[in-house]
Amino acid sequence: MSDTEATRELSEVEELRAEVARLREQVTTESAAPAPQPGGRTGWWRPVLVTVLVIVIAVLAPLGVVARWAHNEVADTDRYVQSVAPLASDPAVQAAITNRITNEITTRLQVQAVTDQAIQALSDRGLPPLAASSLQALGTPLANAIESFIHDAVAKFVESDAFKTAWEEANREAHTQMVAVLTGKDTGVVQVDNNTVSVNLATIIDTIKQQLSDRGFALVDKLPSFDAQFTIFQSADITKAQNGFRLLSAVNTWLPIMLLVLLAVALAIARNRRNTLIAAMLAVAGSMLLLGVALNGFRMVYLDALPSDVDHAAAGAIYDTLVWFIRLNLRAILVLTIAVALIAWVSGPSGAAGRLRSGTTKVIGSVREGGERVGLDTGRFGVFLHTNKAVIRGAVLGLALLAYVMADHPTGAFTFTVLVIAVVILLVVELLSRPPAPADAPAVEASSPAPPPPTT
């Protein structure tokens, strides 16, 4: 047997002995159930208070996400424009805006009335009865053709890059939209009236009028400038939303801090801190799932409550865009809390967790042993990793948490990626680490046994 194999077997035996001793001590401690000691973690009130704190954390966590959404969508102009910019390319929104502008122009032009007057004027010039009746029959098709011409011109502009630019600029000027929605304060572009929030399309209409005029449709030159509103949000309960927004704005800053304080208090007084952490994380994860369900449920209720003349497809696209930031954050928190709960469970004393750790250790050991057989020995570097394994684990997890905290708007995918990178680093450290050889380990040589002493 070589020195390397002997050292490896000795280190593995020592690790197994240490694990068995730790588990034996834990079983003995849990089964002994010692008498309460003064100042110990006893008292009937501890689990009751911890349960209450976990419930409060689970209830307040969704409020924290919504409060963050309200703050970012109002205060961050770039974030707001980034959120609503894709609406310019949404087919449902494009169709709704096209129909809205077309209807506004044709209504003010009175296309049907102007067409009838023109036909009547020609008929009054003494046309034969057959020609006069034919002109009268062409009235409606001619009016429809004019409306179709206007609709096509509007649709062409709405589908162009120029409209996307105009849409973004209009929304950049109206970046206080959420303030208008939830405080009832009108702005030059966004107006709140009769529980309806709408964006003024006057600038876009003027551009379309100029394009129609350039194409020879001079009739639009007679139209004065006018406003047309495109509904962004409509609700009979906007007053309740305004009151809720004021509350969320007030708690946005201190609510996350309060949640962390409540979690710290719960862990400080809990009898079993590991189980309390797991319960708190799973409770928050459950509350994020419920928040997602509530968003989808409110979407259906909101669309069903809209008047029949409102384009529901466009309204649904706008709703999804405005609540996108909420979904973004709840997914990130969902991934994070599940990961923390999983880490706490895996590192715990349960039998299943122990078997998982043992299986992982065996797999890593087999891979390490295969590498050593082919000459891959990490040497002193591996010994350094093994000696400082606890410090390295803490540093890796701390950096992963720092990356999550410092991210501007962490997504679920970003959080999952950070966790995967941290796990991979920890597995690589475990794979490269190598226990130091025992100081008193003798060099084992394969030799023939010594001959017996001579007999007389």
N, C-alpha and C positions, 0 to 999 in steps of 0.2 A: 504494500500500500504506500502511495506517495505521501509526502508531507502535506501537500495541498488537500488531498482527499481526507487525510486524518484530521487536519485542522477544521475542514468544513463539517465533518461528522461530529466533532466535539462541539462546535458552535451550535449546530442544529440541536444536538441533545440538550445543551444548556438552555437554549430558547424554549424547547418543549418543556423542560423541567420548570422553568420560570412561569410559563403559561399555566401549567397544571397547578403549581403552588398558588398562583393568583386566583384561579377559579375555585380551588379548594377553600382558600381563605374567604372568598366572597360568599360561597355557599354556607360556610360556617357562620359568617357574620349575619347573613340574612335569616338563617334558621334559629339562631340563638335568641333573637328578639330581646336584647338587654333591657333592663328596667330604665325608665326615663331618667335622664340625668339633668341636673339643673343647667339651664341655658341650652339644652339640646333642641333639636328640630322636632318638637312635639307640640301637641295642642290640637284640639278638634277644629279650631278656627283656621288653621293654615290651609287645608285643602279647600275649605269653603271660600276663603278670600282669594286664593289662587284661581279658582273656577270663575269667580266674579270678574277678576282682572282679565282673564283670557277672553271671556265673553265681551267685555268692554273693548278690548283690543280688536276683536273680530268685527265688532259693530263700527268702530271708528276708522278702521283701515280703508274701507271703500270711500268714506267721507274725505279722507286725506287724498285719495286719488282724484276724486271729483274736484276738490278744492285746488289741487295742483293744475288740473285742466283749466278751470276758470281763470286762474292767475296767468297761465302761459298764453291762453288764447286771447286774453285782453291786453296783456302788457308787452308781449313779444310780437312786433309787427311782422318780422320775417317768418316767424313760426305760423302766424295766421295766414299770410299770403301763400306760404308753402302748403298749407292745409287746403285752401280753397282753389288754388291754381288748377289742379286736375279737373275741376268741374267744367272748365272751358272746353275740355275734350270729351266730356261725358255725353253720349248720344241723347240720353233722356233730357239733360239740361239744355243741350243745343236745340233739340226739337221744341222744348217749351219756350225758350227765348225767341226762336224763329217765329213760332205761332203768335207769341205775344206782340212782337214788334210788327209783324205783318198785319195783325188785327188792328193795332193802333193806327197804322198808316192808312189802311183801306177805309177804316171807319171815318177818319177825318177827311179823306178825299171824297167820301160818298160816291164810290165808284159806280154803284148801280144807278144812283140818281143822275149823275153826270152822263152816263151812257144813255139812259132813257131820254134825257133832255136833248142830247145830240141827235138821236134817232128821230125824235119828234120834230126837231127843227128841219131835218131833211125831208120828212114827210110833208111838212107844211109848204114846201116849195112846189107842190103840185105834181108829185110823183104819181105814176099810175098805181091803181089799187094793189096790184100784185107786188110791185116793188115796195110799196109802203108796208104791206103786211109782212113781206120777207124781212125788211129791216127791223120791224117790231119783234120778229121771232129771233133775230140775232142779238137782241139786247142782253139776255142772260148769258149766253155763251161768251159774248164780248166782255162782259163784266168779270166772268170767271177767268177769262184769259188774262185780263189785266191783273187780277188778284194773284194768279199763278205766276205771272211775271215778277211781281213784287216779292212773292214768297221765295221764288228761286234766287232772286238777287240777295235777299236777306240771308237765306240758308248758305249761299256761297260765301258771304262775308263771315257768318258765324263759324263756319268750318275752316276759316283761314287763320294763319298765324297772326294776322293783324288783330283779330278778335281776341286771341289769347293774350296778346300784349295789352289790349284795352281792358280786358277783364282783370288782369293782374293789377294794372294801374288803378282801376276803380276800386278794387278791394284794398290796395295799399293805402289809398286815401281814406278808406273806410275801415281801417284796422281796429277802430274802437267799436266794431259791430257788436261784440258781446256785451260791451257796456250799454249800448243802445238797446239790446235785447233784454237785458236783465236789470237795467236801472230806469228804462223808459225815457232816456234823454235822446232827443233827435240830433242828427248831424246833417251836414249838407248832402251826403250821399245816401246814408242809411236813415230811414224814417220809421217811427213807430206810431201806428194809428189803429185804433180799434183792435188791439191785441194782435196786430200783424206787423211784422218787421219785413221791410222790402228794400231793395237796392234800386236806385234811380238809373234808368237806362238812357237818359237824355243824350249823353255824349255819344253813345253807340248809335242812337237813332239819327243824330245829325250826320254822322259819318255815312250811314246807309243812304240817307237822303241825297247827299252829295254824289255818291256813286250812281244812284238812279238818275240823277240829273245829267251826269257825265255820259250815261248810256242813251240819252235822248228823251228820257221820261220827264219832260219839263214841267209836268203837272205838279210835281212835288215842290217846285220852287215857290208855289203859292202858299204852301203850308208854313205857318209860323213855328217857331221852336216850341216844343211841348215836352212834358215829362211823362214817363211811363214807368210803373213800378213792377219789379220782379220779386215775388214773395220769397223770402229766405226762411222765415219761421212764422208760424201762426198757431196760437193756442188761446183758449178761453181762460186758462189758468196762468196767464203770464204774470199776474200779480204775485202768485205764490212762488213762481220761479224767481222773480225779482227779490223777494224776501229771502229765499234760499241762497241766492247769489251773494247778497250782503253778508249772510252768515259765513259762507264759504270763504269769502274774501277776508273776513276777520280771523278765521282760524287757519288760513293757509300756512302761515309762518310757524306757529307754535304747535300745531296738531301733530306733525311728524315727531317733534321732540317729545311731546307728551306720550306718544305711543311707545317710544323707546324707554322713557322713564317708567311707564306702567309695566313693560316687559322686564325691566331690571328689578323692579319691586317684586314682581311675581317670582322671579328666579331667586331673589334673596330670601324670601320667606317660605319657598316650597320645600317640602320634605324630600322630593326627588327632583332635582333641577333638570336632569336630562329629560325625564318624562314630561316635565312642564314645558321645556323648550320645544319638544316634539309636538305637544298638544297645541301650543300657541301658534307654531308655524303651520300646522295643518288647519287650524281654525281660520287663520288669515287666508290660506289658500282656498278654503271653502268659501270665504266671504268674497274673494275675487271671482270665483265661479258664479256665485249668486249675482254679483254685479254685472257680469257678462250676460246672464240670463235676463236680468232686469232691463238692460239696455235693449236687448232684442224684443222683449215684451213691450216696453214703452214705444218702440218703433211702430209696432203693429197698432197699438192704441192711438198713437199720434196720427198715423196715416188714415185710420178709420174715422177720426174726428174731423178731418179736413173737409171743406166744402167740395161739392162735386165738380165745380169749375176749376179746381186746382189740379195741376198735373201731378198725380201721385208718384209716378216713376221719377220725375225730377225731384219731388219733395223727399223721396226715399234716398236718392243719391246725395242730396244736400245734408240730410240727417246723418248718413253714414260718414260723410266727410267731417262734420262738426264734432262727432263723438269719436273720431278716429284716435285722437290723443288719449282718451280714456282707455280704449281698448289696448293701445300701445303699452300704457303703464301697468294695467292690470295683468297683462301677459307676463311682463318682466317680473312683477312681484310674485306672480304665481310660480314661475320657474324658480325664483330665488328661495321662496319659502319651502317649496318641496325639496329643493337641494339641501337646505339647512337641516330639515327634518330627517332626510335620508342620511346625511353625514352623522348627525347625532345618534341615530339608531344604529348605524353600522359600527360606530365606535363604542357602543354600549355593551353591557354584560349579558345580553340575552343569548340563549342558545343558538338561535338562528343566525344572529350577527356573528357569534363566535365561529360557527361553521363556515360562514361566508368569508371571514377573515382568514381562517385556517386554509380554506380551499385556495384563496388568492395567494397566500404565502407559499403553498405547495407549487402552484403554477409558476410563480416568479422564481422559486428555488430551482425548479426543473429547467427553466430557461437559463438561469444563471449557471447552473451546473453544465448545461450543454455548451455554453460559451466558454467556460473554463476548460472543457475537454478539448476544444479546438484552439486553445491558447489565448483566449480573451480574458485577461486578468486585469482588473482595475487597480490593483495594488494599493498604494497609500491613499490614492484619491478615493477608492471604494471604502477604505477604513475611515477616512474623514467623513464621508457621507453617512456611514453607519453610526459613527459617534455623535454626529450633530443632526441626526434624523428628526428629532423633535423640533429643533430650532428651524430647520428647513421647512418642515410641514407648516409651522406657524407663519413663517415668512411668505410661503406660497399662498396660503389661504388669506393672509392679510393683504397681499398685493391684489388678489382676485377681488376682495371686498372693496379695496381702494379704487380699482378700475370701474367697478359698478357704481360707486358713489360719485366718482369724478365724471362719469359719462353725462353728457348734456341731457339726453333723453334715451335711457337704455331701453331696448326692446327685449321681447322674449328671446329672439334669436341671438341678440348680443349677449344676454345673460347666460344662455345655454352654451354659447361659444366660449365665454370666459371660464365657465365651470369645466367644460371638456378640456381646455388647455391646462387648467390647474390639475385635473385628475391625471392627465397624461404626464405632466411634469413629476407628480408624486410617484407614479408608477415607474418612470425612468429612474428616479432617485432610488426607489426600492430595488430596482433591478441592478443598478450599478454598485449599490452599497455592498460592503463585504465585511463581515465580522472580523475583528482583529484576532490574531492567533493567540491562544493562552500563553502567558509568559512561562509557565512550567511545563508546556507540552513537549514531551521528548521526541526526538527525531526517530521515526519508525523506519527501520531498515529491514528489507527482506533478506534473511540470511539463513544458513543451515544451523540447526540446533547444535549447541556445544556438545562434544562427546562426553560420555559419563566418565567419572574418575576411574582409574584402573583399580582392579580388585586384586587382592593378594590370596 
